[in-house]
Amino acid sequence: MSTLDHKIDFAVVVSVSKANPNGDPLNGNRPRQNYDGHGEISDVAIKRKVRNRLQDMGEAIFVQSDDRKIDDFKSLRDRADAHPELVKMLKAKNASSDEFATITCQQWLDVRAFGQVFAFKGANLSVGVRGPVSIHTATSVDPIDIVSTQITKSVNSVTGEKRSSDTMGMKHRVDFGVYVFKGSINTQLAEKTGFTHEDADKIKQALITLFENDSSSARPDGSMEVYKVYWWEHSSKLGQYSSAKVHRSLKVESRIDTPKTIDDYRIELDELDGLNVDVIDGQ
């Protein structure tokens, strides 16, 4: 496997229908919004979904969520300690940070792609790995309308508990919205982590299938859909164009005042001389 030797930019268009794409725990788990009223999905949430998809594809993932983990480790420290070379280096006084980073990048794809901070209490070694794959926060094309529904508790949690009519909660959703997020893969950092062409293809496939096996009460099956993935592969390490210019070449605008479906949006892509783009339908 050869290390990635050319810059890659990408963009993803996502549609949301009667779902909470990313709740804000500091705001009653309402869908995230910026100050202009546009919806947001944090880059952390997107990376979590990418990690989940990579894990579904059989890849070794270091940062596994508790509800999706495939091993018995209860923490990231436990997972790192399970590697015989890493545990020795964490306890050693003069271990090499570069050697530690190299081993972790070889072991786990998400470390190789996104980077990771290895700073554990009681360890003699603290290492920060910078990954080549960067992902922006997803932002809705138009301001979103949030629908809030009051729900009531229908059963008792424990025996003898008296259920009263004021045992209530709230659920929030976006009836419809189109979000766009963008990202890049940096070749200089790919060289440091050993990120390969094959790894890039796996990230691409994870983006195409981002919401597979991702359903929840807030995001029922079919409520979140990847509509299009745009994948630009440059011919050099630095690229023919800046990532900002590449990302600006994609324009997504609503055709009507109150869009209800993805067909109510106009998607245009400006051609950049010498730079080809692969446009893939989501699955």
C-alpha positions in Angstrom: 0.0 0.0 0.0 1.4 3.4 -1.1 1.1 6.6 0.9 -1.3 9.1 -0.5 0.7 11.4 -2.9 -1.9 13.9 -4.0 -4.3 16.2 -2.3 -8.0 15.4 -2.1 -11.0 17.6 -1.4 -14.6 16.5 -0.9 -18.1 17.8 -0.2 -21.2 16.0 0.9 -24.9 17.0 0.4 -27.2 15.6 3.1 -31.0 15.7 3.3 -32.9 15.6 6.6 -36.5 14.6 6.9 -38.3 14.6 10.3 -35.2 13.9 12.3 -32.9 15.5 14.8 -29.6 15.4 12.9 -27.4 16.5 15.9 -28.9 17.5 19.2 -27.3 20.1 21.4 -27.1 18.8 25.0 -26.7 22.3 26.3 -30.0 23.3 24.7 -32.4 20.6 25.7 -31.1 18.4 22.8 -32.7 20.7 20.2 -31.1 20.4 16.8 -28.0 22.6 16.7 -28.3 26.0 15.1 -26.0 28.9 14.5 -26.9 32.5 15.3 -28.4 33.0 11.8 -30.8 30.1 12.4 -29.1 27.7 10.1 -28.8 24.1 11.3 -25.5 22.5 12.1 -24.0 19.0 12.5 -20.7 19.2 14.4 -17.6 17.8 12.8 -17.2 15.6 15.9 -20.6 14.0 15.1 -19.7 13.5 11.5 -16.4 11.8 12.4 -18.2 9.6 14.8 -20.4 8.3 12.0 -17.4 7.9 9.7 -15.7 5.8 12.5 -18.8 3.7 12.9 -19.0 3.0 9.2 -15.3 2.1 9.0 -15.8 -0.2 11.9 -18.8 -1.8 10.1 -16.4 -2.3 7.2 -14.1 -4.4 9.4 -11.5 -1.7 10.1 -9.6 -1.4 13.4 -10.9 1.7 15.2 -9.3 3.2 18.4 -12.1 5.6 19.4 -15.1 3.3 19.5 -18.4 4.4 21.0 -19.7 2.4 24.0 -22.8 1.2 22.2 -20.8 0.1 19.1 -17.6 -1.3 20.6 -16.5 -4.8 19.5 -14.1 -5.5 22.4 -14.3 -5.6 26.2 -12.1 -2.5 26.9 -13.8 0.1 29.1 -11.6 3.0 28.1 -9.2 4.3 25.5 -6.4 3.7 28.0 -7.4 0.0 28.3 -7.4 -0.3 24.5 -3.9 1.2 24.3 -2.6 -0.9 27.1 -3.8 -4.0 25.3 -1.0 -3.4 22.8 2.2 -4.9 24.3 4.6 -2.4 22.7 2.4 0.6 23.6 1.9 -0.3 27.2 5.7 -0.6 27.6 6.2 2.8 26.1 3.5 4.5 28.2 5.3 3.2 31.4 8.9 3.9 30.2 10.6 7.2 31.1 12.5 7.7 27.8 10.2 6.3 25.2 10.1 7.8 21.7 7.0 9.8 20.9 7.6 9.3 17.1 7.8 5.6 17.5 4.6 5.5 19.7 2.8 7.6 17.0 4.0 5.3 14.2 2.7 2.2 16.0 -0.7 3.7 16.8 -1.1 4.8 13.2 -0.3 1.4 11.9 -2.7 -0.2 14.4 -5.9 2.0 14.0 -7.3 3.6 10.8 -9.1 6.4 12.7 -5.8 7.5 14.2 -4.1 7.3 10.8 -6.9 9.4 9.3 -8.1 11.9 12.0 -5.2 11.9 14.5 -5.5 11.4 18.2 -4.2 12.7 21.5 -2.7 10.0 23.8 -2.6 11.7 27.2 -3.4 9.3 30.0 -3.2 9.9 33.7 -0.2 8.2 35.2 1.5 7.6 31.9 5.1 8.9 31.4 4.4 9.6 27.7 2.0 12.1 26.1 1.7 12.0 22.3 -0.4 14.1 19.9 -1.0 12.7 16.3 -2.2 15.1 13.6 -4.3 13.3 11.0 -4.6 14.3 7.3 -8.4 14.1 7.1 -10.2 17.3 8.1 -13.9 17.7 8.1 -15.9 20.9 8.5 -19.1 21.4 10.5 -22.2 20.7 8.3 -24.4 23.7 7.8 -28.0 23.8 6.4 -28.5 25.7 3.2 -31.5 27.6 4.6 -32.5 28.4 8.2 -34.2 25.4 9.8 -37.6 25.3 11.5 -37.5 23.2 14.7 -40.7 21.3 15.6 -41.0 20.4 19.3 -43.3 17.7 20.5 -44.3 17.0 24.1 -44.2 13.3 25.1 -45.6 11.6 28.2 -44.4 8.6 30.1 -46.6 5.6 29.7 -45.0 3.1 32.2 -43.5 3.2 35.6 -39.7 2.9 35.8 -39.8 1.0 39.2 -42.4 -1.0 41.0 -44.6 1.2 43.2 -43.8 4.4 41.4 -46.9 6.6 40.8 -47.1 7.8 37.3 -48.6 11.3 37.1 -49.7 13.3 34.1 -46.8 15.7 34.6 -44.2 13.1 33.8 -43.3 14.5 30.5 -40.5 15.2 28.1 -39.8 16.8 24.8 -38.6 15.6 21.4 -37.4 17.9 18.7 -37.0 17.5 14.9 -36.3 19.2 11.7 -39.1 18.5 9.2 -36.9 19.0 6.2 -33.5 20.5 5.5 -30.5 20.2 3.3 -27.0 20.3 4.9 -23.6 20.5 3.3 -20.3 19.7 4.8 -16.8 19.8 3.2 -13.4 18.4 3.9 -9.9 17.7 2.7 -7.0 15.2 2.9 -3.6 16.7 3.4 -0.6 14.8 1.8 2.1 16.1 4.1 0.2 14.8 7.2 -0.6 11.6 5.2 3.1 11.0 4.9 3.5 11.3 8.6 0.7 8.9 9.6 1.1 6.5 6.7 -2.3 7.3 5.3 -2.7 5.4 2.0 -4.6 5.6 -1.3 -6.6 2.6 0.0 -7.4 4.5 3.2 -8.7 7.4 1.2 -11.0 5.0 -0.7 -12.4 3.7 2.6 -13.1 7.2 3.8 -14.9 7.9 0.5 -17.0 4.8 0.9 -17.8 5.7 4.5 -19.0 9.1 3.4 -21.2 7.6 0.7 -22.9 5.2 3.2 -22.7 7.6 6.2 -26.1 6.9 7.6 -26.3 3.2 7.2 -26.7 1.4 10.5 -27.1 4.7 12.2 -30.8 4.8 13.1 -32.1 5.9 16.5 -35.3 7.4 17.9 -34.1 10.8 16.9 -33.0 9.7 13.4 -35.3 6.9 12.2 -34.1 4.8 9.2 -34.5 6.8 6.0 -34.7 10.2 7.7 -31.1 11.1 7.0 -29.7 10.6 3.5 -26.5 11.3 1.7 -27.7 12.8 -1.6 -24.4 13.4 -3.3 -20.7 13.1 -2.6 -18.2 15.3 -4.5 -14.7 14.0 -4.6 -11.9 16.0 -6.1 -8.4 14.4 -6.6 -5.6 16.8 -7.4 -2.6 15.9 -9.5 0.0 17.1 -7.0 0.7 17.1 -3.3 -0.3 20.8 -2.8 -3.1 20.6 -5.4 -3.9 22.8 -8.4 -6.3 25.0 -6.3 -6.8 25.9 -2.7 -9.4 23.9 -0.8 -11.5 27.1 -0.3 -11.7 27.6 -4.1 -12.6 24.0 -4.7 -15.3 24.0 -2.0 -16.7 27.3 -3.4 -17.1 25.7 -6.8 -20.1 23.7 -5.4 -23.2 25.9 -5.0 -26.4 24.6 -3.4 -29.4 27.0 -3.3 -33.2 26.6 -2.7 -35.4 27.2 -5.7 -38.5 28.2 -3.6 -39.2 29.9 -0.3 -40.2 26.8 1.6 -38.4 23.8 0.2 -39.9 20.4 1.1 -37.8 18.0 -0.9 -34.3 17.8 -2.4 -35.8 18.5 -5.8 -36.6 22.0 -4.5 -32.9 22.8 -4.5 -30.5 23.8 -7.3 -27.1 22.2 -7.2 -24.5 23.7 -9.5 -20.8 22.8 -9.8 -18.3 25.2 -11.5 -15.7 23.5 -13.6 -12.1 24.0 -12.5 -9.6 23.7 -15.3 -7.5 20.6 -15.0 -9.3 19.3 -11.9 -11.7 16.4 -12.3 -14.5 15.7 -9.8 -16.1 12.3 -9.1 -19.8 12.8 -8.3 -21.4 9.9 -6.5 -24.9 9.2 -5.5 -25.4 8.4 -1.8 -26.6 4.9 -0.9 
